[in-house]
């Protein structure tokens, strides 16, 4: 009888422990801080992946939008969460560009734990459908013939698209004027209205005008150097002889520094799972995004190499945005 009582007691303790573990898992909350407003591509990506992780791994996931100061506010906030395994930061080009242009209180390579590069999207150089320039070579020859006369519009200043333009100027040895716009829509309007010669932006932002013939794509900036399936006749910048300018639009996630390896490995595995899910992949592809998991040490190398490329272009263009 005494043994039965002991066994019953042990069983009760085990059940309590299991219940506590289950409750702990259910109450764990992972926050992904997005340095941009709601409704944009990084916000949509964060919510889609967060929803998958929440459903699959029985945790609560929350997306917090903290826009401001070119993404610096959100980045500083996550930096201060060192060691927190339940905090994530959505990253984009500004994560690497800001330290080259502004005084910031973080180092993107040492103050964070790299988790995964998530998605990318090719950037394009396009002109009006009525433009006399049929190829990138046409545009470059015209710019050389009349230094300073031609121009290109892109969101910025200091955006990745601005830096693609500056990099092209440096490598092609041309003098074109950069015109900053608050967003791609205004840059497209400026191009169609003849206020600027060309526009640089992500494919999804230009797709409607490209399909209607209002815009003509001259070149694609892609990391892989491969042409786009949607625009098979448009060459890449690499094909045009401008290697090192494959600066796509991309988004990823990092965690704060001092994260235990087990915690980092778990987050990496969860994000890889999410991108491999057919439903998530289809949702991202519908947004003209390419799911591309580059995780852990490989993501760290991507951040270092891409940051170095940005730094080289910024120094060459003598850019300074405060």
C-alpha positions in Angstrom: 0.0 0.0 0.0 2.8 2.3 0.9 4.6 1.6 -2.5 1.3 2.3 -4.3 1.1 5.6 -2.5 4.7 6.5 -3.4 4.1 5.5 -7.0 0.9 7.6 -7.1 2.9 10.5 -5.7 5.6 10.2 -8.3 3.0 10.0 -11.0 1.4 13.2 -9.7 4.7 15.0 -9.6 5.5 13.9 -13.2 2.1 15.1 -14.4 2.6 18.5 -12.7 6.1 18.8 -14.3 4.7 18.0 -17.7 1.9 20.5 -17.3 4.4 23.1 -16.2 6.5 22.5 -19.2 3.6 22.7 -21.5 2.4 25.9 -19.9 5.9 27.4 -20.2 6.0 26.5 -23.9 2.5 28.0 -24.5 3.4 31.2 -22.6 6.8 31.8 -24.3 6.6 35.0 -26.5 9.0 35.7 -29.3 9.0 39.3 -30.4 10.1 40.3 -33.9 10.8 44.0 -34.1 10.4 45.5 -37.5 12.1 48.9 -38.1 9.5 49.9 -40.7 5.8 50.7 -40.6 3.0 48.1 -40.9 1.9 46.8 -44.3 5.3 46.9 -46.0 7.3 43.9 -47.3 9.4 43.4 -44.1 6.3 43.6 -42.0 4.4 41.0 -44.2 7.4 38.7 -44.2 7.8 38.9 -40.4 4.1 38.2 -39.8 4.0 35.2 -42.2 7.0 33.5 -40.7 6.0 34.4 -37.2 2.5 32.9 -37.7 4.1 29.7 -38.9 6.6 29.4 -36.0 3.8 30.2 -33.5 1.5 27.5 -34.9 4.2 24.8 -35.4 6.1 25.2 -32.2 3.4 26.3 -29.8 4.8 29.6 -28.9 3.3 33.1 -29.1 4.8 35.3 -31.7 4.4 39.1 -31.8 5.5 41.6 -34.5 6.3 45.1 -33.2 6.6 47.9 -35.7 9.2 50.5 -34.6 9.9 52.8 -37.5 12.1 55.9 -37.3 15.5 57.3 -37.9 16.1 55.1 -40.9 15.7 51.9 -38.8 18.2 53.0 -36.1 15.6 53.2 -33.4 14.5 49.6 -33.6 18.1 48.4 -34.1 19.3 50.2 -31.0 16.4 48.7 -29.0 17.3 45.2 -29.9 21.0 45.8 -29.3 20.1 46.6 -25.7 18.5 43.1 -25.3 21.8 41.2 -25.3 21.3 37.6 -24.4 17.5 37.6 -24.9 16.6 34.4 -26.9 13.1 35.7 -27.5 13.9 39.0 -29.4 14.5 39.3 -33.1 15.2 42.2 -35.4 14.2 42.3 -39.1 17.1 43.5 -41.1 17.4 45.1 -44.5 20.1 47.1 -46.3 19.8 50.0 -43.9 21.2 47.8 -41.1 24.5 47.7 -42.9 24.4 51.1 -44.6 23.7 53.3 -41.6 27.0 52.8 -39.9 28.8 54.1 -43.0 26.6 57.2 -43.3 25.6 58.2 -39.8 26.8 58.1 -36.2 25.2 55.0 -34.7 25.6 53.1 -31.4 25.8 49.7 -32.9 28.1 47.5 -34.9 26.0 45.2 -37.2 28.7 42.5 -37.1 29.5 42.3 -33.4 26.4 43.5 -31.5 24.0 40.9 -32.9 23.7 37.2 -33.5 23.1 36.3 -37.1 20.0 34.1 -37.6 18.9 34.0 -41.2 18.7 35.9 -44.5 15.1 35.2 -45.4 14.1 36.7 -48.8 15.5 38.7 -51.6 14.2 40.6 -54.6 16.1 41.7 -57.7 16.5 45.5 -58.3 16.1 47.0 -61.7 17.3 50.0 -63.7 14.5 51.1 -66.0 13.6 54.0 -68.3 10.4 55.3 -69.7 8.9 53.2 -72.5 9.3 56.2 -74.7 13.0 56.7 -73.9 15.5 56.5 -76.7 17.7 54.2 -74.6 17.0 50.6 -75.4 19.9 49.1 -73.5 22.1 49.9 -70.5 25.0 50.5 -73.0 22.9 53.1 -74.7 22.4 54.9 -71.4 26.0 54.7 -70.5 27.2 56.0 -73.8 24.7 59.0 -73.6 25.9 59.8 -70.1 29.5 59.8 -71.2 28.7 62.0 -74.2 26.9 64.6 -72.0 28.3 64.5 -68.4 25.9 65.6 -65.8 22.9 65.9 -68.1 21.2 62.5 -67.4 19.7 61.6 -64.0 18.3 58.6 -62.1 15.7 58.6 -59.3 15.5 56.2 -56.4 14.2 56.2 -52.8 16.8 57.7 -50.5 19.3 59.1 -50.1 21.3 56.3 -48.7 19.1 53.4 -49.8 20.5 50.3 -51.4 19.1 51.4 -54.8 20.9 54.7 -54.4 24.1 52.8 -53.8 23.6 50.6 -56.8 23.4 53.8 -58.9 26.5 55.2 -57.3 28.3 52.0 -57.8 27.4 51.9 -61.5 28.6 55.5 -61.9 32.0 54.6 -60.3 32.5 51.4 -62.4 31.2 52.8 -65.7 33.0 56.1 -65.1 30.0 58.3 -65.9 28.6 61.5 -64.5 24.8 61.2 -63.8 22.8 63.1 -61.2 21.1 61.2 -58.4 17.6 62.5 -57.6 16.3 61.3 -54.2 12.6 60.5 -53.9 10.5 59.7 -50.7 9.4 56.4 -52.3 9.4 54.4 -55.5 6.0 55.6 -56.6 7.3 59.2 -56.9 10.5 58.0 -58.6 8.4 56.2 -61.2 6.2 59.2 -61.7 9.3 61.3 -62.2 10.6 58.9 -64.8 7.4 58.7 -66.7 7.0 62.5 -66.6 10.5 63.1 -68.0 11.9 64.7 -64.8 14.5 62.0 -64.5 16.1 59.7 -67.1 15.9 56.4 -65.2 14.6 54.8 -62.0 16.1 52.2 -59.7 13.9 50.0 -57.5 12.8 46.5 -56.6 11.1 44.6 -59.3 7.7 44.3 -57.5 7.5 48.1 -57.3 8.1 48.5 -61.1 6.2 45.4 -62.3 2.9 47.0 -63.3 4.6 49.7 -65.4 7.0 47.2 -67.0 4.1 44.9 -67.9 2.1 47.8 -69.4 5.1 49.0 -71.4 5.3 52.4 -69.6 8.7 51.4 -68.3 11.5 49.5 -70.1 14.0 47.5 -68.0 17.7 48.0 -69.0 19.5 45.8 -66.4 18.9 43.6 -63.3 20.9 43.8 -60.1 21.0 40.2 -58.6 23.3 38.5 -56.2 23.3 35.3 -58.3 24.0 37.0 -61.5 21.2 35.1 -63.1 18.5 36.6 -65.2 14.9 36.8 -63.9 12.3 34.3 -65.2 9.9 37.2 -65.5 12.3 39.2 -67.6 14.4 36.7 -69.5 15.6 39.1 -72.1 17.0 41.7 -69.6 20.7 41.2 -68.9 22.2 41.5 -65.4 24.7 44.1 -64.3 27.3 41.2 -64.1 26.6 40.4 -67.8 27.2 44.1 -68.6 30.6 43.9 -67.0 29.8 45.4 -63.6 30.6 42.7 -61.1 30.1 43.4 -57.5 26.8 45.3 -58.0 24.4 42.5 -57.3 22.8 44.5 -54.5 19.3 43.0 -54.3 16.6 44.1 -51.9 16.7 41.6 -49.1 15.4 41.0 -45.6 16.6 38.8 -42.8 16.6 38.4 -39.0 19.2 38.8 -36.3 19.0 38.3 -32.6 20.8 40.3 -29.8 24.4 39.4 -29.1 25.5 36.9 -26.4 22.8 34.4 -27.4 23.5 30.9 -26.2 24.3 28.6 -29.2 21.4 26.3 -28.4 19.0 29.2 -28.6 20.5 30.5 -31.9 20.4 27.0 -33.4 16.7 26.6 -32.4 15.8 30.0 -34.1 17.7 29.1 -37.2 16.0 25.7 -37.5 12.6 27.3 -37.1 13.2 29.9 -39.7 14.5 27.4 -42.2 11.4 25.3 -41.6 9.1 28.3 -42.3 10.8 29.1 -45.6 10.6 25.4 -46.6 6.9 25.3 -46.0 5.0 25.3 -49.3 2.3 27.7 -48.1 4.7 30.3 -46.8 6.9 30.0 -49.9 3.9 30.5 -52.2 2.8 33.6 -50.2 6.3 35.1 -50.5 6.6 34.2 -54.2 3.3 35.9 -54.9 4.9 39.1 -53.5 7.7 38.7 -56.1 10.1 37.6 -53.2 12.6 34.8 -53.5 12.8 32.7 -50.3 16.5 32.2 -49.7 17.6 30.9 -46.3 21.2 31.8 -45.6 21.7 31.1 -42.0 24.2 31.2 -39.1 27.8 31.6 -40.1 26.8 31.9 -43.8 24.5 34.8 -42.9 27.4 36.4 -40.9 29.6 36.3 -44.0 26.8 37.7 -46.2 26.4 40.6 -43.8 30.2 41.2 -43.7 30.6 41.0 -47.5 27.6 43.1 -48.3 28.6 45.7 -45.7 32.0 45.9 -47.2 30.5 46.5 -50.7 28.3 49.3 -49.4 31.3 50.9 -47.6 33.4 50.8 -50.7 30.7 52.5 -52.8 29.9 55.1 -50.1 33.6 56.0 -49.7 34.0 56.2 -53.4 31.0 58.5 -53.8 32.0 60.6 -50.7 28.4 60.2 -49.4 27.5 61.6 -46.0 23.9 61.5 -44.8 23.3 62.9 -41.3 
